Amino acid sequence: MGYAAHTAKDLAEATPGSRDRYVDLLRVASLGTVLLGHWLMAAVSSEGIGNLLALVPALQVLTWGLQIMPVFFFVGGFSHALSYRSLARRADGRPVYAAFLRARLQRLLRPTIVFVLVWTAGALALQLAGAGEGKLTGAALRLVTQPLWFIGIYLAMVAFTPPLLKLHHRWGWGAFAALAAAAATVDVLRFALAVPYVEFLNFALVWLAVHQLGFLRADGRITRPALLAAAGLAGAVLLVACGPYPLSMVGMPGEKVSNMAPPTLALLAHGTWLVGAVELLRGPAAALLARPRVWRPVVAANGIAMTAFLWHLTAMLAVYAAQLGLGLRLPEPATAAWWAQVPVRLLAAAALTGVLVAVFRRFEAPGRGRAEPGSGPRAALGTTLCLLGVLGLSTTGLGGLLEGHSATLIALPVTAPAAIGMALGGWLLVERSASARRVRLRG
């Protein structure tokens, strides 16, 4: 039965004793940290939207704790391993790839497609009214889709789970080491030999390596988290101190090298130390989560986490728009007056995010019914189109929809309408892969 049919209290009380509650906490905490980080980093002024970390470089060291997205991919690897194995056990020898894709992507794609459609309609309305060319409006239309890169990368993690799980079964830590070595080789080719476009391979290799750590956790093979954390932290420090890598673990405007886009070996080392660090807290956290009063909010937050992630920048932009609409002055970012307004802006953004979640949370509710075998090739094609669509939209933004504005996705130009079309078409393919299978079975 779907999430909407139960309260968080019901779901919390029905939680089996075998469930790893700490994973659910990590999922919520990592996305919550991303929301807070985005709200704090946005330096909005009458001249546009900048980045606080670029204005105050000393704050970039905070990204070594607050760039927590690797933890989400680590948790994803753990959950994907358990989900795929469960489906395979119940499949009685039938192919499960399409069913696995739909089961893992349903709660991800439906709220994402709704977000894209709503914002596309709003962007078109603004541009038809001639209001899309202002500095703040134009920056907002570029900014609001940027977090979709995470959705695109996560789609790839799901799609690659079955083959990489096979490698994990055979090689264990060796599979992680191979991905890490491949990411290091890409950086050598990029920085030492200046091979063009090779750096984009690390969008897959770095995040897949972090994802692979989730497989290892699912099998109980991360037995020395302190060593993992120390090795990752030492590696990140050495790479930043001695290599071509910047201090910040998030992207900075105008920088020649980013640790995030494309990801670097330094970001992989950072992710490794974070994984070790959160595993060190596993025991105390598990004891705390056994308490119903602690577990219920985690259950409730997990049911709305993706919706909150998708709409949190919309809420933040609306807070600034309201401030301007009321005729209130926007202080220069990083000044004393700006910092004084931070608590009020955060509370307002959180409250408005709550309103948007209340409106759109129904699209995140899990579907009903059992997983059908489905068409694997059709589901894979749909996932690929969705991946390219949302990554393309994160690159182009929603400005210039009527003019055919394009941006470069890896090495190819893409427009926002094309990206939207790919995302919608891919989603329909994923959704219909099961019905196509049922028709063939009946025939």
Secondary structure per residue as TSV (DSSP state, phi and psi in degrees):
chain	resnum	aa	ss	phi	psi
A	1	M	-	360.0	147.0
A	2	G	-	-69.5	160.5
A	3	Y	G	-59.7	-38.1
A	4	A	G	-63.4	-21.3
A	5	A	G	-81.1	-4.1
A	6	H	S	-129.0	152.6
A	7	T	-	-86.9	164.3
A	8	A	H	-60.4	-33.4
A	9	K	H	-64.4	-43.1
A	10	D	H	-60.5	-47.5
A	11	L	H	-65.1	-39.0
A	12	A	H	-64.4	-42.6
A	13	E	H	-69.1	-26.6
A	14	A	T	-88.4	0.9
A	15	T	-	-63.6	123.8
A	16	P	-	-68.2	153.1
A	17	G	T	-65.0	-21.0
A	18	S	T	-81.2	-10.1
A	19	R	S	-70.2	137.9
A	20	D	-	-84.6	93.8
A	21	R	H	-69.5	-26.9
A	22	Y	H	-62.4	-34.5
A	23	V	H	-61.5	-41.2
A	24	D	H	-64.4	-39.8
A	25	L	H	-63.6	-42.7
A	26	L	H	-62.6	-39.0
A	27	R	H	-61.2	-47.5
A	28	V	H	-67.5	-44.7
A	29	A	H	-64.7	-38.7
A	30	S	H	-67.5	-44.7
A	31	L	H	-68.3	-37.3
A	32	G	H	-63.0	-38.2
A	33	T	H	-65.4	-37.7
A	34	V	H	-62.7	-44.4
A	35	L	H	-58.7	-49.1
A	36	L	H	-62.4	-41.9
A	37	G	H	-62.0	-43.1
A	38	H	H	-64.1	-41.6
A	39	W	H	-63.0	-38.8
A	40	L	H	-75.2	-36.2
A	41	M	H	-74.0	-26.1
A	42	A	E	-68.8	113.7
A	43	A	E	-106.0	89.4
A	44	V	E	-92.9	131.3
A	45	S	E	-139.7	179.4
A	46	S	T	-65.7	-15.2
A	47	E	T	-90.6	-7.8
A	48	G	E	138.3	-158.7
A	49	I	E	-119.2	117.7
A	50	G	E	-112.1	-166.3
A	51	N	E	-122.1	123.3
A	52	L	H	-59.4	-35.6
A	53	L	H	-67.5	-26.6
A	54	A	H	-76.5	-31.5
A	55	L	H	-78.1	-31.2
A	56	V	S	-125.9	80.3
A	57	P	G	-56.5	-27.0
A	58	A	G	-61.6	-23.8
A	59	L	G	-77.6	-9.6
A	60	Q	G	-64.1	-24.7
A	61	V	G	-63.4	-23.6
A	62	L	G	-65.8	-21.9
A	63	T	H	-66.9	-16.2
A	64	W	H	-70.9	-15.0
A	65	G	H	-112.9	-31.0
A	66	L	H	-92.3	-17.1
A	67	Q	-	-79.9	85.3
A	68	I	-	-106.7	8.2
A	69	M	H	-57.7	-33.5
A	70	P	H	-54.7	-32.9
A	71	V	H	-63.9	-36.8
A	72	F	H	-65.5	-41.7
A	73	F	H	-68.4	-34.6
A	74	F	H	-61.6	-47.3
A	75	V	H	-62.6	-38.0
A	76	G	H	-60.2	-42.9
A	77	G	H	-60.4	-42.3
A	78	F	H	-60.3	-50.0
A	79	S	H	-67.1	-39.2
A	80	H	H	-65.5	-38.8
A	81	A	H	-61.7	-47.1
A	82	L	H	-64.9	-41.7
A	83	S	H	-64.8	-46.2
A	84	Y	H	-65.4	-42.4
A	85	R	H	-64.2	-38.1
A	86	S	H	-64.5	-44.9
A	87	L	H	-62.9	-41.8
A	88	A	H	-64.1	-38.1
A	89	R	H	-65.1	-35.7
A	90	R	H	-88.6	-5.4
A	91	A	T	-82.7	-16.1
A	92	D	T	55.1	44.5
A	93	G	T	88.1	-8.1
A	94	R	S	-78.2	154.0
A	95	P	-	-64.9	139.3
A	96	V	-	-120.6	3.5
A	97	Y	H	-59.4	-49.4
A	98	A	H	-63.9	-42.4
A	99	A	H	-63.1	-38.4
A	100	F	H	-64.2	-45.1
A	101	L	H	-59.8	-48.4
A	102	R	H	-64.1	-42.9
A	103	A	H	-61.4	-40.3
A	104	R	H	-81.5	-26.2
A	105	L	H	-99.0	-13.8
A	106	Q	H	-57.4	-50.3
A	107	R	H	-75.1	-9.5
A	108	L	H	-93.1	-46.1
A	109	L	H	-79.0	-39.2
A	110	R	H	-60.2	-50.9
A	111	P	H	-65.5	-29.5
A	112	T	H	-68.5	-43.8
A	113	I	H	-64.6	-40.2
A	114	V	H	-62.3	-44.3
A	115	F	H	-58.0	-46.8
A	116	V	H	-61.6	-44.4
A	117	L	H	-65.7	-44.0
A	118	V	H	-63.8	-45.4
A	119	W	H	-71.0	-32.5
A	120	T	H	-63.3	-44.2
A	121	A	H	-62.2	-42.4
A	122	G	H	-66.0	-40.9
A	123	A	H	-65.5	-40.1
A	124	L	H	-63.9	-41.9
A	125	A	H	-62.0	-43.1
A	126	L	H	-62.4	-43.5
A	127	Q	H	-73.3	-34.9
A	128	L	H	-66.9	-30.6
A	129	A	T	-83.9	-1.1
A	130	G	T	76.3	20.1
A	131	A	-	-107.5	13.8
A	132	G	S	-97.1	2.9
A	133	E	-	-104.0	-4.8
A	134	G	S	-65.8	159.7
A	135	K	H	-59.3	-49.3
A	136	L	H	-71.4	-41.7
A	137	T	H	-65.0	-45.3
A	138	G	H	-61.4	-41.9
A	139	A	H	-65.5	-38.0
A	140	A	H	-64.8	-41.0
A	141	L	H	-67.6	-25.5
A	142	R	H	-80.7	-39.5
A	143	L	H	-71.8	-38.6
A	144	V	T	-64.2	-25.5
A	145	T	T	-96.5	-6.1
A	146	Q	T	-57.6	-39.6
A	147	P	T	-64.7	-8.7
A	148	L	H	-65.6	-15.6
A	149	W	H	-56.4	-36.5
A	150	F	H	-63.2	-40.2
A	151	I	H	-62.8	-44.2
A	152	G	H	-61.6	-45.4
A	153	I	H	-65.1	-38.7
A	154	Y	H	-65.0	-36.1
A	155	L	H	-58.7	-41.2
A	156	A	H	-64.8	-38.7
A	157	M	H	-59.5	-44.1
A	158	V	H	-63.6	-46.3
A	159	A	H	-62.7	-34.6
A	160	F	H	-88.8	-2.8
A	161	T	H	-57.0	-50.1
A	162	P	H	-59.1	-49.9
A	163	P	H	-66.8	-37.8
A	164	L	H	-73.4	-26.8
A	165	L	H	-67.7	-35.1
A	166	K	H	-63.9	-42.9
A	167	L	H	-62.6	-38.5
A	168	H	H	-62.6	-43.3
A	169	H	H	-59.7	-34.8
A	170	R	H	-85.8	-40.1
A	171	W	H	-114.0	-16.3
A	172	G	T	59.9	-123.9
A	173	W	H	-60.7	-24.1
A	174	G	H	-63.6	-33.4
A	175	A	H	-66.8	-42.0
A	176	F	H	-62.6	-44.5
A	177	A	H	-61.4	-37.7
A	178	A	H	-66.0	-41.8
A	179	L	H	-65.6	-41.0
A	180	A	H	-64.2	-41.0
A	181	A	H	-65.2	-38.3
A	182	A	H	-64.7	-40.1
A	183	A	H	-63.8	-39.4
A	184	A	H	-65.0	-39.9
A	185	T	H	-62.9	-40.0
A	186	V	H	-60.3	-42.8
A	187	D	H	-66.2	-36.2
A	188	V	H	-63.5	-46.1
A	189	L	H	-63.1	-34.7
A	190	R	H	-73.2	-51.6
A	191	F	H	-89.4	-35.4
A	192	A	T	-88.8	-36.0
A	193	L	S	-112.1	-5.1
A	194	A	-	54.6	40.4
A	195	V	-	-71.2	123.8
A	196	P	T	-68.9	142.1
A	197	Y	T	67.7	-7.2
A	198	V	G	-63.8	-27.0
A	199	E	G	-62.0	-25.2
A	200	F	G	-69.3	-17.5
A	201	L	G	-61.9	-26.1
A	202	N	H	-75.4	-11.1
A	203	F	H	-59.8	-35.4
A	204	A	H	-87.4	-49.7
A	205	L	H	-65.2	-44.5
A	206	V	H	-65.4	-50.0
A	207	W	H	-70.4	-33.4
A	208	L	H	-66.3	-34.2
A	209	A	H	-64.9	-44.3
A	210	V	H	-62.7	-42.7
A	211	H	H	-58.6	-37.8
A	212	Q	H	-64.5	-30.5
A	213	L	H	-62.3	-30.5
A	214	G	H	-65.0	-37.3
A	215	F	H	-60.5	-43.8
A	216	L	H	-62.9	-37.9
A	217	R	H	-66.7	-38.5
A	218	A	H	-60.4	-28.4
A	219	D	T	-97.9	7.7
A	220	G	T	67.9	30.5
A	221	R	-	-101.0	1.7
A	222	I	-	-92.9	85.1
A	223	T	-	-97.3	-14.6
A	224	R	-	-129.4	70.1
A	225	P	H	-62.0	-31.5
A	226	A	H	-63.6	-40.8
A	227	L	H	-66.3	-40.4
A	228	L	H	-63.0	-44.7
A	229	A	H	-63.9	-43.9
A	230	A	H	-65.1	-42.3
A	231	A	H	-65.6	-42.3
A	232	G	H	-64.9	-44.2
A	233	L	H	-65.6	-43.7
A	234	A	H	-63.0	-40.6
A	235	G	H	-63.9	-42.9
A	236	A	H	-64.1	-42.6
A	237	V	H	-62.4	-45.1
A	238	L	H	-64.9	-42.3
A	239	L	H	-65.3	-41.3
A	240	V	H	-71.6	-39.1
A	241	A	H	-72.0	-36.5
A	242	C	H	-112.4	-12.1
A	243	G	S	-109.9	-167.6
A	244	P	S	-88.5	19.0
A	245	Y	-	-94.6	138.7
A	246	P	-	-76.4	166.6
A	247	L	S	-68.5	-42.0
A	248	S	-	-70.3	136.8
A	249	M	S	-94.2	9.2
A	250	V	S	-124.0	162.7
A	251	G	-	-70.1	143.1
A	252	M	-	-116.0	138.6
A	253	P	T	-62.7	132.1
A	254	G	T	81.7	-2.1
A	255	E	-	-75.5	145.5
A	256	K	S	-73.6	-34.8
A	257	V	-	-125.7	132.0
A	258	S	-	-117.9	140.9
A	259	N	S	-77.8	-10.5
A	260	M	B	-106.2	-38.1
A	261	A	T	-135.8	93.0
A	262	P	T	-78.3	161.4
A	263	P	B	-63.3	153.7
A	264	T	-	-121.3	172.7
A	265	L	H	-61.4	-32.4
A	266	A	H	-62.6	-39.8
A	267	L	H	-67.0	-36.6
A	268	L	H	-63.7	-42.1
A	269	A	H	-63.0	-41.0
A	270	H	H	-60.9	-44.7
A	271	G	H	-63.2	-36.3
A	272	T	H	-65.2	-41.4
A	273	W	H	-69.3	-35.1
A	274	L	H	-64.7	-41.8
A	275	V	H	-60.3	-46.8
A	276	G	H	-60.3	-40.5
A	277	A	H	-65.3	-45.6
A	278	V	H	-69.3	-30.2
A	279	E	H	-68.5	-29.5
A	280	L	H	-64.4	-26.7
A	281	L	T	-91.3	2.5
A	282	R	H	-60.4	-46.8
A	283	G	H	-62.0	-55.6
A	284	P	H	-60.0	-38.0
A	285	A	H	-66.8	-40.5
A	286	A	H	-61.1	-40.0
A	287	A	H	-64.3	-39.7
A	288	L	H	-67.6	-39.5
A	289	L	H	-72.9	-13.0
A	290	A	T	-70.4	-15.1
A	291	R	S	-81.7	127.4
A	292	P	H	-56.1	-37.2
A	293	R	H	-68.1	-23.8
A	294	V	H	-87.7	-38.8
A	295	W	H	-71.4	-36.8
A	296	R	H	-59.4	-47.0
A	297	P	H	-61.9	-32.5
A	298	V	H	-65.9	-42.7
A	299	V	H	-61.6	-46.4
A	300	A	H	-62.1	-42.7
A	301	A	H	-66.9	-35.6
A	302	N	H	-63.4	-29.6
A	303	G	T	-74.1	-12.9
A	304	I	T	-128.4	5.3
A	305	A	H	-59.9	-45.0
A	306	M	H	-69.7	-37.5
A	307	T	H	-63.1	-43.2
A	308	A	H	-62.4	-41.1
A	309	F	H	-61.7	-44.2
A	310	L	H	-65.7	-36.0
A	311	W	H	-104.5	0.9
A	312	H	H	-68.2	-33.8
A	313	L	H	-71.8	-33.9
A	314	T	H	-58.8	-43.8
A	315	A	H	-63.0	-44.0
A	316	M	H	-62.3	-45.0
A	317	L	H	-64.1	-36.1
A	318	A	H	-65.9	-34.3
A	319	V	H	-63.8	-45.0
A	320	Y	H	-66.6	-38.5
A	321	A	H	-63.1	-39.7
A	322	A	H	-65.6	-38.2
A	323	Q	H	-62.2	-43.4
A	324	L	H	-68.5	-40.4
A	325	G	H	-63.4	-29.8
A	326	L	T	-83.8	0.6
A	327	G	T	78.8	16.7
A	328	L	-	-84.9	144.2
A	329	R	-	-76.3	138.5
A	330	L	-	-90.9	112.0
A	331	P	-	-68.2	155.3
A	332	E	-	-61.5	134.5
A	333	P	T	-57.2	145.3
A	334	A	T	73.2	4.6
A	335	T	S	-84.6	170.4
A	336	A	H	-61.0	-39.7
A	337	A	H	-65.5	-37.2
A	338	W	H	-64.5	-47.2
A	339	W	H	-63.0	-34.6
A	340	A	H	-64.1	-29.4
A	341	Q	H	-85.4	-10.5
A	342	V	H	-56.1	-49.8
A	343	P	H	-58.4	-40.7
A	344	V	H	-65.9	-43.2
A	345	R	H	-63.4	-40.7
A	346	L	H	-63.8	-44.2
A	347	L	H	-63.9	-40.7
A	348	A	H	-66.9	-42.1
A	349	A	H	-65.1	-40.1
A	350	A	H	-64.7	-41.9
A	351	A	H	-64.8	-43.4
A	352	L	H	-69.9	-35.0
A	353	T	H	-60.2	-39.2
A	354	G	H	-60.6	-39.1
A	355	V	H	-65.3	-45.9
A	356	L	H	-64.4	-36.8
A	357	V	H	-63.4	-41.7
A	358	A	H	-61.2	-33.9
A	359	V	H	-75.8	-41.7
A	360	F	H	-107.3	-1.3
A	361	R	G	-63.8	-24.6
A	362	R	G	-59.8	-26.6
A	363	F	G	-78.4	-11.4
A	364	E	G	-94.0	-10.1
A	365	A	S	-62.2	137.5
A	366	P	-	-65.1	149.0
A	367	G	-	-74.0	168.5
A	368	R	-	-105.5	163.0
A	369	G	S	93.5	164.8
A	370	R	-	-83.9	159.8
A	371	A	-	-76.3	129.2
A	372	E	-	-88.5	155.5
A	373	P	-	-59.3	-55.7
A	374	G	-	75.0	177.8
A	375	S	-	-92.9	111.2
A	376	G	H	-61.5	-48.9
A	377	P	H	-60.0	-40.5
A	378	R	H	-66.9	-42.2
A	379	A	H	-64.3	-39.8
A	380	A	H	-65.4	-41.7
A	381	L	H	-64.1	-41.9
A	382	G	H	-62.9	-41.8
A	383	T	H	-63.6	-40.9
A	384	T	H	-63.1	-44.4
A	385	L	H	-63.8	-42.4
A	386	C	H	-60.5	-45.0
A	387	L	H	-56.6	-51.1
A	388	L	H	-65.8	-36.4
A	389	G	H	-65.5	-49.8
A	390	V	H	-71.9	-34.6
A	391	L	H	-64.4	-41.9
A	392	G	H	-61.9	-42.0
A	393	L	H	-68.9	-33.1
A	394	S	H	-66.0	-24.8
A	395	T	H	-86.3	-41.4
A	396	T	H	-82.4	-32.7
A	397	G	-	72.6	-173.2
A	398	L	S	-110.4	9.5
A	399	G	T	-78.9	152.3
A	400	G	T	68.5	28.4
A	401	L	T	-60.9	-39.5
A	402	L	T	-78.8	-23.2
A	403	E	T	-94.6	-5.0
A	404	G	T	73.1	32.3
A	405	H	-	-55.4	137.1
A	406	S	E	-123.7	160.1
A	407	A	E	-139.4	169.3
A	408	T	E	-96.9	122.6
A	409	L	E	-106.4	107.2
A	410	I	T	61.6	-98.5
A	411	A	T	-122.4	6.6
A	412	L	E	-119.0	141.1
A	413	P	E	-73.6	144.0
A	414	V	E	-143.0	142.7
A	415	T	E	-103.3	160.5
A	416	A	H	-62.4	-44.6
A	417	P	H	-58.4	-40.0
A	418	A	H	-65.2	-41.3
A	419	A	H	-63.7	-43.4
A	420	I	H	-61.7	-43.2
A	421	G	H	-61.5	-41.6
A	422	M	H	-64.8	-42.0
A	423	A	H	-63.9	-44.9
A	424	L	H	-66.1	-45.9
A	425	G	H	-62.4	-41.0
A	426	G	H	-65.2	-41.4
A	427	W	H	-61.3	-43.0
A	428	L	H	-62.8	-38.6
A	429	L	H	-63.9	-43.7
A	430	V	H	-62.7	-43.9
A	431	E	H	-65.8	-35.9
A	432	R	H	-91.7	-2.4
A	433	S	H	-62.8	-33.3
A	434	A	H	-73.2	-42.1
A	435	S	H	-64.6	-35.3
A	436	A	H	-63.5	-39.0
A	437	R	H	-65.2	-40.4
A	438	R	H	-65.8	-36.8
A	439	V	H	-63.2	-44.4
A	440	R	H	-65.1	-37.6
A	441	L	H	-65.9	-38.8
A	442	R	H	-70.4	-34.0
A	443	G	-	-67.3	360.0
